[in-house]
Structure formats: structure tokens, C-alpha cells
Amino acid sequence: MDALARLTSKGQITVPKAVRDALDLQTGDNLHFRVEGEVVVLAKTPDLLDLAGSVPVPPQVQGRSWEEIRDAAWVRQWQDREP
């Protein structure tokens, strides 16, 4: 899909409706701009709260505090380095 927009004197653009519809953009959504040479890639960024529960928690760490999990990871890392 191609769409055109005009840059205002304040450096603002209106995202064309076709693009808003294609990305399911809503008021308040965050957008990410990446410059690749002379091209800009626009992407909708997810709300981090929407990602809650999307990564399974291994049974061996369920119910443990973040500090316990982090400390155990550090111990494993240093144990793996020992000859």
C-alpha cells in the first residue's frame, strides 16, 4: 500500500486513514519510526501491558521473586564458567 501525507511547518504529519486502518491505529497508540537510508519504516508499538502473560513462566520459577530468579541465574552463569 502507498499513501501520501504532507509535512506541516511544525514537523507534523497526519497518518492517512488507509494506513491507520491497516495498522489498526487508535488515539494514543505509540508509533516507532526507523530510518533505513532514504526510507522511513513506521510501526505500531505494542503496549507492554498487552504483552502480559504472552511468555510462559517455567514451572521451576513460578511463585519465586524476581530477585531469587536473578540471583539463581547469576549463580548458574558463574558455575558454567568454572573449569
N, C-alpha and C positions, 0 to 999 in steps of 0.2 A: 504494500500500500504506500502511496505517496501522498503527502499533504503539505500545503504551504502555510506559513504564518509570517507575519511582519513584526520586526523588532521595533519597539517604541523608543522614544528618546530616553526613557528611564531604563532601558535594557530589558524590558519585559516582553513576553510573548503570550498569546492565547493559544493553548493547545487545541488544535482543531477537533471538532466533535467526533469525527471519524476515528481519530487517534484515541480520544477519551473513551469512546465506546469499545474500541479494540482492546485497550488495556484495562477496561472496567475501572476507570479513574473516578474517584469521588472527591468531593470537597474535603480538604485536609490530608489527602494522601501525600506521601513523600515520594519524590522522584529523584532518580540518580542520573546524572549526565556523565558520560565518558567520552573524551575526545580521542579519536583514532585518526591521526593525520588531519585531513580536512573534513572529517565526518564526525558528527556527534551521535552517540547512541543514547537513547532515552529509555529508562526502565522504571517501572513502578517498584518501589522497595517495600517489602512486607513489614507490617507492624510486628515487632518482636513478640508481643503478647499473642499474636495469631499463631506463632510457632510453638507455643507451649504444648508439650505433650507429643510433639512430632518426632522426637528422638526417643527411642525406647531406653529405659533405665535398666541396666543389667541387674539381675536379682541379687547378686552379691553386694551391691552398694545401696539397694533400696533401704530407706529408713536411716541411712547414715548422713551425718552432717557434711557440708561441703569441705570443712577443714579436715575431717577424717579421710575423705576421699582424696583430697590433695596431698595430705601427708603420706598416705599409702602409696600414691603414685610416685612421689619423690623417693621413698624408700626403695621401691621396685626399680626405679631408674638407676640408682646408685648400686644396687645389687647386681644389675645387669652389666655394669662396667667393671666389676671385680673379676680378676682373672681366675 
